[in-house]
């Protein structure tokens, strides 16, 4: 593994985040634009990113292993909400913040950051397995994620069948169908998905930077609960998960992808959903910033200890 590649990837994300901060300070970004960009990311560019990822995958003959990765991803995303509930109790998170902390624990940055980081650590084959995790992620985030983000608040959550037919859910189901039914994607459509999906990461990071610009920068580092939370989420949980995963997973590549997904920092989706559902946007933005910064050290540590 080339540690420099991973570090450079993190630094790029921080530079783009800083650009969003600067654009807010010079009044190019504002609250109105932030809200519109939030809707653009959730309803257009993120679904395009999902479809682009599966459109770029060469159909594998090893369907059995692909199904196994699906099973691993489903089990992990089923257990994480239970783990997140215990975590907010252990750290004694105030009730009105429990939902956002649980959301952040379950939905790490496996989409925006996951693909380039996995490629840097394990190579191109890992991108395919990460895309499978990302498919399950997107189905969960637009269903369970809505419930979690509102947990502990006075917001009423009504998940009707119609409300579940969001662009995120539809794109994830289409992606699964495209892969397993081996549906060919026309090159023009593939290029369109790529072009639209590729703006997701830079726009999301600029949005986070713009959100942070509304805070006193000193306050970013004074959210004391984020520090023990980060240690548990990005170090302790992967440490505990490693022997359990190794017992069931024989493939080193699948094991590595599953473990690094658990070690990823808080996802940009926490900011997007907090904006969408009137959650604690400031806490989400602070958490993304701090956990991404710390992941520059924690991800190489996990790889060095368990995957080399």
C-alpha positions in Angstrom: 0.0 0.0 0.0 1.2 3.5 -0.9 0.4 5.6 2.2 1.2 8.8 0.3 -1.6 8.1 -2.2 -4.1 7.8 0.7 -2.8 10.9 2.4 -2.9 12.9 -0.9 -6.5 11.8 -1.4 -7.5 13.2 2.0 -5.6 16.4 1.4 -7.4 16.9 -1.9 -10.8 16.6 -0.1 -9.7 19.2 2.5 -8.5 21.6 -0.1 -12.0 21.4 -1.8 -13.6 21.8 1.6 -11.5 24.9 2.1 -12.6 26.2 -1.2 -16.3 26.0 -0.1 -15.4 27.8 3.1 -13.7 30.6 1.1 -16.6 30.9 -1.4 -19.1 31.3 1.4 -16.9 34.1 3.0 -16.9 36.0 -0.3 -20.6 35.6 -0.6 -20.7 33.3 -3.7 -22.2 30.5 -1.5 -25.0 31.3 1.0 -27.8 29.4 2.8 -30.1 29.5 -0.2 -27.5 28.0 -2.5 -26.6 25.5 0.2 -30.2 24.2 0.3 -30.4 24.0 -3.5 -27.1 22.2 -3.8 -28.2 19.8 -1.1 -31.3 18.8 -3.2 -29.1 18.6 -6.3 -26.7 16.1 -4.6 -29.5 13.9 -3.0 -31.8 13.8 -6.0 -29.5 14.0 -9.1 -25.8 13.6 -8.7 -25.7 10.9 -6.1 -28.1 8.6 -8.0 -26.0 9.3 -11.1 -22.9 8.3 -9.2 -24.5 5.0 -8.2 -25.5 4.2 -11.8 -22.1 5.2 -13.0 -20.4 2.9 -10.6 -22.3 -0.2 -11.8 -22.2 0.9 -15.5 -18.4 0.8 -15.3 -18.1 -2.7 -13.8 -17.1 -5.5 -16.0 -19.5 -8.3 -15.5 -17.8 -11.0 -13.4 -18.3 -14.7 -13.9 -17.9 -15.2 -10.1 -21.5 -14.5 -9.3 -21.2 -16.6 -6.1 -18.5 -14.3 -4.6 -20.5 -11.2 -5.6 -23.5 -12.5 -3.8 -21.3 -13.3 -0.8 -20.2 -9.6 -0.7 -23.8 -8.5 -0.9 -24.5 -10.8 2.1 -21.6 -9.3 4.1 -22.7 -5.8 3.3 -26.3 -6.5 4.3 -25.2 -8.1 7.6 -22.9 -5.2 8.4 -25.5 -2.6 7.7 -28.0 -4.5 9.7 -25.8 -4.7 12.8 -24.5 -1.2 12.7 -27.8 0.5 13.8 -27.8 -1.8 16.9 -24.1 -0.9 17.5 -24.9 2.8 17.0 -27.7 2.7 19.6 -25.3 1.2 22.2 -22.6 3.8 21.3 -24.9 6.8 21.9 -25.8 5.3 25.3 -22.1 4.7 26.2 -21.0 8.2 25.3 -24.2 9.6 26.9 -25.3 11.6 23.9 -28.2 14.1 24.6 -31.5 12.7 23.3 -31.9 15.4 20.7 -28.5 14.5 19.2 -28.8 10.7 19.3 -30.3 10.4 15.9 -27.5 12.3 14.1 -24.8 10.3 16.0 -26.5 7.0 15.1 -26.8 8.1 11.5 -23.1 9.1 11.4 -22.1 5.7 12.8 -24.1 3.7 10.3 -23.4 5.8 7.2 -19.7 6.4 6.7 -18.1 8.0 3.7 -17.9 4.9 1.5 -19.2 6.6 -1.5 -17.5 10.0 -1.9 -14.2 8.9 -0.4 -14.5 5.1 -0.5 -13.9 4.5 -4.2 -10.6 6.5 -4.5 -9.3 5.3 -1.1 -10.1 1.6 -1.8 -8.5 1.9 -5.2 -5.4 3.5 -3.7 -5.1 0.7 -1.0 -6.2 -2.5 -2.9 -6.3 -1.7 -6.6 -9.1 -1.7 -9.2 -10.8 -4.9 -8.1 -11.7 -3.4 -4.8 -13.8 -0.7 -6.6 -16.3 -3.4 -7.6 -16.7 -4.7 -4.0 -17.0 -1.1 -2.7 -19.7 -0.5 -5.3 -21.7 -3.4 -3.9 -21.4 -1.9 -0.4 -22.4 1.4 -1.8 -25.6 -0.1 -3.3 -26.7 -1.5 0.1 -25.7 1.8 1.6 -28.0 3.8 -0.7 -31.0 1.5 -0.1 -30.4 1.8 3.7 -29.7 5.5 3.8 -32.9 6.5 2.0 -35.0 4.3 4.3 -33.4 3.5 7.7 -31.4 6.7 7.4 -34.5 8.9 7.4 -35.7 7.1 10.5 -32.3 7.5 12.3 -31.8 11.2 11.4 -35.1 12.0 13.0 -34.6 9.8 16.1 -34.8 11.7 19.4 -36.5 14.7 17.7 -40.1 15.8 17.5 -40.2 15.3 13.7 -42.7 12.8 12.5 -41.5 10.1 10.1 -44.0 8.7 7.6 -42.3 6.2 5.3 -45.0 5.4 2.8 -44.3 3.3 -0.3 -44.5 6.5 -2.4 -41.9 8.3 -0.2 -39.5 5.3 -0.6 -39.5 5.8 -4.3 -36.8 8.4 -4.1 -34.1 8.9 -6.8 -31.6 7.3 -4.4 -33.6 4.1 -3.9 -34.6 3.9 -7.6 -31.0 4.3 -8.7 -29.8 1.6 -6.3 -32.4 -0.9 -7.4 -31.6 -0.2 -11.0 -27.9 -0.7 -10.3 -28.6 -4.1 -8.8 -30.7 -5.1 -11.7 -28.1 -3.9 -14.2 -25.4 -6.1 -12.6 -27.3 -9.3 -11.9 -29.4 -9.3 -15.1 -26.3 -8.2 -17.1 -28.2 -5.3 -18.7 -26.0 -3.5 -21.1 -25.7 0.3 -20.6 -25.4 2.4 -23.8 -22.0 4.3 -23.9 -23.8 7.6 -24.1 -25.8 6.9 -20.9 -22.7 5.6 -19.2 -20.8 8.8 -20.1 -23.7 10.9 -18.9 -23.8 9.1 -15.5 -20.1 9.5 -15.2 -20.1 13.2 -16.0 -23.0 14.0 -13.6 -21.9 11.6 -10.9 -18.3 12.9 -10.9 -19.4 16.3 -9.6 -20.8 14.8 -6.4 -17.6 14.6 -4.3 -16.3 18.2 -5.0 -19.8 19.8 -4.7 -20.5 17.8 -1.4 -17.1 18.9 0.1 -17.7 22.5 -0.9 -21.1 22.4 0.7 -19.6 21.1 3.9 -17.0 23.9 3.8 -19.7 26.5 3.2 -21.6 25.1 6.2 -18.6 25.3 8.4 -18.1 29.0 7.2 -21.2 29.9 9.2 -19.5 28.7 12.4 -16.8 30.1 14.6 -13.8 28.0 13.5 -12.8 27.5 17.1 -16.2 25.9 17.8 -15.3 23.1 15.3 -12.8 21.7 17.7 -14.8 22.3 20.9 -17.4 19.6 20.3 -15.8 17.4 22.9 -18.0 14.3 22.3 -16.7 14.0 18.8 -13.2 12.9 20.0 -14.2 9.8 22.0 -16.8 9.1 19.4 -14.2 9.2 16.6 -11.8 6.9 18.6 -14.6 4.3 19.1 -15.9 4.6 15.5 -12.7 4.6 13.5 -10.4 2.6 15.7 -12.2 0.5 18.3 -15.0 -0.8 16.1 -12.6 -2.0 13.3 -10.4 -3.6 16.0 -13.4 -5.5 17.4 -14.8 -6.3 13.9 -11.5 -7.7 12.5 -11.5 -11.1 14.3 -15.2 -11.5 13.7 -14.9 -10.7 10.0 -11.8 -12.9 9.5 -13.7 -15.9 11.0 -16.3 -15.7 8.2 -14.4 -14.1 5.3 -11.6 -16.1 3.7 -10.8 -13.7 0.8 -8.2 -11.1 1.9 -9.6 -8.6 -0.5 -13.2 -8.9 0.7 -12.0 -8.8 4.3 -10.0 -5.6 3.6 -12.8 -3.8 1.8 -15.3 -4.7 4.7 -12.8 -3.6 7.4 -11.8 -0.3 5.7 -15.5 0.5 5.1 -16.0 0.3 8.8 -13.0 2.6 9.4 -14.2 5.3 7.0 -14.9 8.8 8.5 -18.4 10.3 8.8 -20.1 10.5 5.4 -21.1 13.7 3.6 -24.6 12.3 3.6 -24.9 13.3 7.3 -24.7 17.0 6.3 -27.1 16.4 3.3 -29.8 14.6 5.4 -29.4 17.0 8.4 -30.1 19.8 5.9 -33.0 18.0 4.4 -34.7 17.0 7.7 -33.8 20.0 9.9 -31.2 18.1 11.9 -28.1 19.4 13.6 -26.2 20.5 10.5 -23.4 22.1 12.5 -22.7 18.9 14.4 -22.7 16.9 11.2 -20.3 19.3 9.4 -18.0 19.4 12.4 -18.0 15.6 12.6 -17.2 15.2 8.9 -14.3 17.7 9.2 -12.7 16.1 12.3 -13.2 12.4 11.4 -11.9 13.0 7.9 -8.9 14.7 9.3 -8.2 11.9 11.8 -8.8 9.2 9.1 -5.5 10.3 7.5 -3.9 8.5 10.4 -6.4 5.9 11.4 -7.0 4.2 8.0 -3.2 3.6 7.3 -3.0 2.3 10.9 -5.8 -0.2 10.4 -4.2 -1.4 7.1 -0.8 -1.7 8.7 -2.0 -3.7 11.7 -4.4 -6.1 10.0 -4.1 -6.1 6.2 -0.3 -6.2 5.5 
